[in-house]
């Protein structure tokens, strides 16, 4: 079975930090592009960060504050979030994507991040 499971979400004060984890099973994470998306109520889902072939990209809104990484030995991807702001509040989703002859696209169930004082 192919599965992505996010964890590490929760309530944090503005300026605080949180690290999200995305554990993969049923496939080898290292050969997939890994991304973190987020969606707040009433807003569209947006791409937050992506790592593919060692190259990382970030949304302008999180650049300098968030870091995406992967540990291939643990088959896990991470999103380190620092200097959190209330506008970062959203459900965060992990995504694995790979294009060959056909596209493989897997999603986790999401984890809630709430930034509030």
C-alpha positions in Angstrom: 0.0 0.0 0.0 1.1 3.5 -0.8 0.7 6.0 2.1 1.9 9.4 3.2 1.2 10.4 6.8 1.8 13.9 8.1 2.4 14.8 11.7 3.8 17.6 13.9 1.0 20.1 13.5 -0.5 21.9 16.5 -1.0 25.3 18.1 1.9 27.7 18.3 2.3 31.4 19.2 3.3 34.0 16.6 7.1 33.9 16.3 7.3 30.3 17.3 8.5 27.2 15.4 7.1 23.9 14.3 8.4 21.0 12.3 6.1 18.9 10.2 7.0 15.3 9.2 5.7 13.3 6.2 6.4 9.6 6.5 6.2 7.5 3.3 5.4 3.8 3.0 4.9 1.6 0.0 7.3 3.5 -2.2 10.8 5.1 -2.2 10.5 8.7 -1.4 13.9 9.7 -2.7 12.8 9.3 -6.4 9.8 11.5 -6.0 9.5 15.3 -5.9 8.1 16.2 -2.5 6.0 19.2 -1.8 4.1 20.8 1.1 0.8 22.5 0.3 -1.5 24.4 2.7 -5.1 25.4 2.6 -7.0 27.8 4.9 -10.8 28.0 5.2 -12.2 30.0 2.3 -8.8 30.0 0.4 -7.4 28.0 -2.4 -4.8 25.3 -1.8 -1.3 26.8 -2.4 2.1 25.3 -2.9 4.4 26.2 0.1 7.6 24.4 -0.6 9.0 21.7 -3.0 12.2 19.7 -3.2 13.1 17.8 -6.3 16.5 16.4 -7.3 18.1 18.4 -4.4 16.6 21.7 -5.5 14.3 23.5 -3.2 11.7 26.2 -4.0 9.4 28.2 -1.8 6.4 30.4 -1.9 7.4 34.1 -1.5 5.2 34.3 1.6 7.4 31.7 3.5 10.8 32.3 1.9 13.4 32.7 4.6 11.2 31.2 7.3 10.4 27.7 6.1 12.8 24.9 5.1 11.9 21.7 3.3 14.1 18.7 3.6 14.2 14.9 3.2 15.8 12.0 5.0 16.0 9.2 2.5 17.2 6.7 5.1 14.0 7.3 7.1 11.9 7.7 3.9 10.5 10.9 5.4 10.2 14.6 4.3 10.1 17.5 6.6 8.9 21.1 6.7 10.7 23.3 9.3 8.6 26.4 10.0 10.2 29.3 11.9 9.0 32.8 12.8 5.4 31.6 12.3 2.7 34.2 11.6 -1.1 34.0 12.1 -1.5 34.0 8.3 0.4 30.6 8.3 -2.6 29.0 9.9 -3.9 26.3 7.6 -4.1 22.5 7.0 -0.8 21.4 5.6 -0.6 18.6 3.1 2.3 16.5 2.0 2.5 15.5 -1.7 4.7 13.1 -3.6 4.9 13.4 -7.4 6.7 11.5 -10.1 6.3 11.6 -13.8 7.4 8.7 -16.0 5.2 7.2 -18.7 2.3 8.1 -16.4 2.1 10.5 -13.5 2.1 9.2 -9.9 0.7 11.6 -7.4 0.1 10.8 -3.7 -1.3 13.0 -0.9 -1.3 12.8 2.8 -4.3 13.4 5.0 -3.2 16.8 6.2 -2.2 18.2 9.6 -3.6 21.4 11.2 -1.3 24.2 12.0 -2.7 27.1 14.1 -0.7 30.2 14.9 -2.4 32.3 17.5 -1.7 34.2 20.7 
